[in-house]
């Protein structure tokens, strides 16, 4: 596959936008502004709910045909609910929770270990045995996560001094692995002739809208629980509104669409390489906007994780 300028742009935009989402989440939910800690501008679970509510409102005029007739949706509601809760409700809620106690760079580096958890979930729950190269890749990914969690110190790692954000983002990544396998191994009613067609509204926008609507059920409950437990009120400002527009349009709709086009054109192996640009972009944006300069151990972790992806992308030997 020849890497054209168009394909490079399609695959570079999503990691950049997702890195921006982590930085914005750190600013909004973590209360960090230009390196100065403070109170959260938007509580993390409420931030996730508002993000996807706005996303749904934007998608609705574009993809409403996916809801008509509703019988198509009703027949597939358990599957759509699982996708929505894992991909919209749980993952992003946990990510924003992680950003209240961990840096954007740490979160994106741990999230870049996704191939490790993809292999584990596939082997344990979907009878997909990993190849030796994939196991080596997983080892590299786990080493990268260990470097981040240990903050570059073996002593810290041995003492297992986790911050809450480390647990949150690990849980989010494992949930995303289940979400990804459900996409790859859909039930019979989402395969072949049983799957609703794109001309019936079940194109990329329709499927994203359906997942968003079902995910909002969980995101809304999480947000309501957060408010009931005494979360501080939203500190509305033009900056908060701009952040909501960015994470709803840029990090959600634009990033998802570009990623889908890029994977379809360039394939998953190339996409995996570009996806691991997210921590690099997060490091640059964090240093620029938050004053959180990357440390040497971040570079080591980045090289381990990208090296693991490169091993996975190597062609299989014949025989």
C-alpha positions as CSV (number, residue, x, y, z in Angstrom):
1,X,0.0,0.0,0.0
2,X,1.5,3.3,-1.1
3,X,1.3,6.0,1.5
4,X,-0.2,9.0,-0.3
5,X,-0.5,12.5,1.2
6,X,-4.2,12.0,1.4
7,X,-3.9,8.7,3.3
8,X,-1.2,10.2,5.6
9,X,-3.5,13.1,6.4
10,X,-6.5,10.7,7.1
11,X,-4.4,8.6,9.5
12,X,-2.6,11.5,11.2
13,X,-5.7,13.6,12.0
14,X,-7.4,11.1,14.4
15,X,-4.3,10.6,16.7
16,X,-3.8,14.4,16.8
17,X,-7.5,15.0,17.6
18,X,-7.5,12.2,20.2
19,X,-4.4,13.6,21.8
20,X,-6.2,17.0,21.9
21,X,-9.1,15.3,23.6
22,X,-6.8,14.0,26.3
23,X,-5.3,17.4,26.9
24,X,-8.7,19.1,26.8
25,X,-10.0,16.5,29.2
26,X,-7.1,17.3,31.6
27,X,-7.9,21.0,31.4
28,X,-11.7,20.5,31.9
29,X,-12.0,17.5,34.3
30,X,-8.5,17.7,35.8
31,X,-8.7,21.4,36.5
32,X,-5.2,22.0,35.1
33,X,-4.8,25.3,33.3
34,X,-1.3,26.2,31.9
35,X,0.4,24.1,34.5
36,X,-1.6,25.5,37.4
37,X,-3.9,23.1,39.3
38,X,-7.3,24.2,40.2
39,X,-10.9,23.0,40.6
40,X,-12.4,21.1,37.7
41,X,-14.3,23.2,35.2
42,X,-16.6,20.2,34.3
43,X,-16.9,17.0,36.4
44,X,-15.4,14.1,34.4
45,X,-18.6,11.9,34.1
46,X,-20.7,15.0,33.2
47,X,-18.1,16.0,30.6
48,X,-18.5,12.7,28.9
49,X,-22.3,12.9,28.9
50,X,-22.2,16.4,27.4
51,X,-19.7,15.4,24.8
52,X,-21.8,12.6,23.4
53,X,-25.1,14.4,23.9
54,X,-23.8,17.2,21.6
55,X,-22.4,14.5,19.2
56,X,-25.8,12.9,19.0
57,X,-27.5,16.2,18.3
58,X,-25.1,16.9,15.4
59,X,-25.4,13.4,14.0
60,X,-29.2,13.2,14.2
61,X,-30.0,15.3,11.1
62,X,-27.4,13.4,9.1
63,X,-28.2,9.9,10.2
64,X,-31.9,9.8,11.4
65,X,-32.8,7.2,8.8
66,X,-31.0,4.6,10.9
67,X,-33.8,4.9,13.4
68,X,-36.6,4.2,10.8
69,X,-38.2,1.7,11.0
70,X,-37.3,1.3,14.7
71,X,-38.0,-2.4,14.4
72,X,-34.5,-2.8,12.9
73,X,-33.0,-1.2,16.0
74,X,-35.2,-3.1,18.4
75,X,-34.2,-6.5,16.9
76,X,-30.5,-5.6,17.6
77,X,-30.7,-3.7,20.8
78,X,-28.6,-6.0,23.0
79,X,-25.7,-5.8,20.6
80,X,-26.0,-2.0,20.1
81,X,-26.4,-1.5,23.8
82,X,-23.2,-3.4,24.5
83,X,-21.3,-1.4,21.9
84,X,-22.7,1.9,23.2
85,X,-22.0,1.2,26.9
86,X,-18.4,0.0,26.2
87,X,-17.4,2.4,23.5
88,X,-19.3,5.6,24.5
89,X,-20.4,5.2,28.1
90,X,-17.6,3.4,29.9
91,X,-14.4,4.1,27.9
92,X,-14.7,7.8,27.7
93,X,-16.0,8.2,31.3
94,X,-13.1,6.2,32.6
95,X,-10.7,8.2,30.4
96,X,-11.9,11.5,31.8
97,X,-11.8,10.1,35.3
98,X,-8.2,9.1,34.7
99,X,-7.3,12.6,33.7
100,X,-8.3,14.0,37.1
101,X,-5.3,12.3,38.7
102,X,-2.9,11.4,35.8
103,X,-1.4,13.4,33.0
104,X,-2.6,13.4,29.4
105,X,0.7,11.8,28.3
106,X,0.5,9.0,30.9
107,X,-3.1,8.3,29.9
108,X,-2.3,8.1,26.2
109,X,0.8,6.0,26.7
110,X,-1.1,3.4,28.8
111,X,-4.0,3.5,26.2
112,X,-1.4,2.8,23.5
113,X,-0.9,-0.7,25.1
114,X,-4.3,-1.6,23.5
115,X,-2.7,-4.5,21.4
116,X,-1.8,-6.3,24.6
117,X,-5.4,-6.3,25.9
118,X,-6.8,-7.1,22.4
119,X,-4.7,-10.3,22.4
120,X,-5.7,-11.2,25.9
121,X,-9.4,-10.7,25.3
122,X,-9.3,-12.5,22.0
123,X,-7.5,-15.5,23.5
124,X,-9.7,-15.8,26.6
125,X,-13.1,-15.0,25.2
126,X,-13.1,-15.3,21.4
127,X,-10.8,-18.4,20.9
128,X,-8.3,-16.4,18.9
129,X,-4.8,-17.8,19.6
130,X,-2.0,-15.2,19.3
131,X,1.0,-15.7,17.2
132,X,4.5,-15.7,18.7
133,X,5.2,-12.3,17.1
134,X,2.0,-11.0,18.7
135,X,3.1,-12.3,22.1
136,X,6.5,-10.5,21.7
137,X,4.6,-7.4,20.8
138,X,2.4,-7.8,23.9
139,X,5.5,-8.1,26.1
140,X,6.9,-4.8,24.6
141,X,3.5,-3.1,25.3
142,X,3.4,-4.4,28.9
143,X,7.0,-3.2,29.4
144,X,6.0,0.3,28.1
145,X,3.0,0.4,30.5
146,X,5.2,-0.7,33.4
147,X,7.7,2.1,32.6
148,X,4.8,4.7,32.7
149,X,3.2,3.3,35.9
150,X,6.6,3.1,37.6
151,X,7.4,6.6,36.4
152,X,10.7,5.3,35.1
153,X,11.8,3.9,38.5
154,X,12.1,0.2,39.2
155,X,11.8,1.0,42.9
156,X,8.5,2.8,42.3
157,X,7.2,-0.1,40.2
158,X,8.2,-2.6,42.9
159,X,6.3,-0.6,45.5
160,X,3.3,-0.5,43.2
161,X,2.3,3.0,44.0
162,X,-0.5,3.5,41.5
163,X,-2.5,6.7,41.2
164,X,-6.2,6.2,40.6
165,X,-5.9,7.4,37.0
166,X,-3.7,4.4,36.2
167,X,-6.5,2.0,37.2
168,X,-9.2,4.0,35.4
169,X,-7.4,4.0,32.1
170,X,-6.4,0.4,32.3
171,X,-10.1,-0.5,32.9
172,X,-11.0,1.7,30.0
173,X,-8.6,0.0,27.6
174,X,-9.7,-3.5,28.6
175,X,-13.3,-2.4,28.0
176,X,-12.3,-1.0,24.6
177,X,-10.7,-4.4,23.7
178,X,-14.1,-6.1,24.3
179,X,-15.8,-3.4,22.2
180,X,-13.3,-3.9,19.4
181,X,-13.9,-7.7,19.4
182,X,-17.6,-7.2,19.3
183,X,-17.2,-5.1,16.2
184,X,-14.9,-7.7,14.6
185,X,-17.2,-10.6,15.6
186,X,-20.7,-9.3,15.3
187,X,-23.8,-11.6,15.8
188,X,-25.5,-13.1,12.8
189,X,-28.0,-10.3,12.5
190,X,-25.1,-7.9,11.7
191,X,-23.5,-10.0,9.1
192,X,-24.1,-10.6,5.4
193,X,-27.6,-10.1,4.0
194,X,-28.9,-9.8,7.6
195,X,-27.0,-6.6,8.2
196,X,-29.0,-3.4,7.4
197,X,-27.5,-1.6,4.4
198,X,-25.9,1.7,4.1
199,X,-28.7,3.0,1.9
200,X,-31.0,2.2,4.8
201,X,-29.2,4.6,7.0
202,X,-26.7,2.2,8.5
203,X,-23.6,3.8,7.2
204,X,-20.8,5.2,9.4
205,X,-22.9,8.1,10.6
206,X,-25.9,5.9,11.3
207,X,-23.9,3.3,13.3
208,X,-22.1,6.0,15.3
209,X,-25.5,7.6,16.1
210,X,-26.9,4.3,17.3
211,X,-23.9,3.6,19.4
212,X,-24.0,7.1,20.8
213,X,-27.7,7.0,21.7
214,X,-27.3,3.7,23.5
215,X,-24.1,4.8,25.1
216,X,-25.9,8.0,26.4
217,X,-28.0,5.7,28.6
218,X,-25.0,4.7,30.6
219,X,-23.2,8.1,30.3
220,X,-26.4,9.8,31.6
221,X,-26.6,7.4,34.6
222,X,-23.0,7.9,35.4
223,X,-23.4,11.7,35.3
224,X,-26.5,11.6,37.4
225,X,-24.7,9.5,40.0
226,X,-21.8,11.9,40.0
227,X,-24.1,14.9,40.6
228,X,-26.0,13.0,43.3
229,X,-22.7,12.4,45.1
230,X,-22.0,16.1,45.3
231,X,-20.0,16.9,42.2
232,X,-19.2,20.6,41.8
233,X,-21.3,22.6,39.3
234,X,-20.1,23.3,35.8
235,X,-18.1,26.5,35.6
236,X,-19.5,27.7,32.2
237,X,-17.4,30.0,30.1
238,X,-16.7,30.5,26.4
239,X,-13.6,28.3,26.9
240,X,-15.7,25.4,28.3
241,X,-18.2,25.8,25.4
242,X,-15.3,25.7,22.9
243,X,-13.9,22.6,24.5
244,X,-17.2,20.8,24.3
245,X,-17.5,21.7,20.6
246,X,-14.0,20.4,20.0
247,X,-14.4,17.0,21.7
248,X,-17.8,16.5,20.2
249,X,-17.1,17.4,16.6
250,X,-13.3,17.0,16.3
251,X,-12.4,14.1,18.6
252,X,-15.7,12.3,17.9
253,X,-17.2,12.8,14.5
254,X,-14.2,14.1,12.4
255,X,-11.7,11.7,14.0
256,X,-14.0,8.6,13.7
257,X,-14.8,9.4,10.1
258,X,-11.2,10.0,9.1
259,X,-10.1,6.8,10.9
260,X,-12.7,4.7,9.2
261,X,-11.6,6.0,5.8
262,X,-8.0,5.6,6.6
263,X,-8.3,2.0,7.8
264,X,-10.4,1.1,4.7
265,X,-7.8,2.5,2.4
266,X,-4.6,1.6,4.2
267,X,-5.4,-1.4,6.3
268,X,-5.2,-2.1,10.0
269,X,-1.5,-2.7,10.2
270,X,-0.7,0.8,8.9
271,X,-3.4,2.3,11.1
272,X,-1.9,0.7,14.2
273,X,1.4,2.5,13.5
274,X,-0.3,5.9,13.1
275,X,-2.5,5.3,16.2
276,X,0.6,5.2,18.3
277,X,1.4,8.8,17.3
278,X,-1.2,9.8,19.9
279,X,1.2,9.8,22.9
280,X,3.7,11.9,20.8
281,X,1.1,14.5,20.0
282,X,-0.1,14.4,23.6
283,X,3.4,15.1,24.8
284,X,3.7,18.1,22.5
285,X,0.3,19.5,23.3
286,X,0.8,19.0,27.1
287,X,4.1,20.8,27.0
288,X,2.6,23.6,25.0
289,X,-0.8,24.1,26.7
290,X,-0.4,22.6,30.2
291,X,3.3,23.0,31.0
292,X,3.6,19.3,31.6
293,X,7.0,18.6,30.0
294,X,7.6,14.9,29.0
295,X,10.2,13.0,30.9
296,X,12.9,10.6,29.7
297,X,10.9,7.6,30.8
298,X,8.0,8.7,28.5
299,X,10.3,8.3,25.5
300,X,11.4,4.9,26.6
301,X,7.8,3.8,27.0
302,X,6.9,5.2,23.6
303,X,9.7,3.3,21.9
304,X,8.7,0.1,23.6
305,X,5.0,0.4,22.6
306,X,5.7,1.4,19.0
307,X,8.4,-1.3,18.7
308,X,5.8,-3.8,19.8
309,X,3.4,-2.6,17.1
310,X,6.2,-2.8,14.5
311,X,6.8,-6.5,15.5
312,X,3.1,-7.3,15.0
313,X,3.1,-5.6,11.6
314,X,5.9,-7.8,10.3
315,X,4.8,-10.3,7.6
316,X,4.3,-13.9,8.6
317,X,6.9,-16.4,7.5
318,X,5.8,-18.9,5.0
319,X,5.3,-22.5,6.3
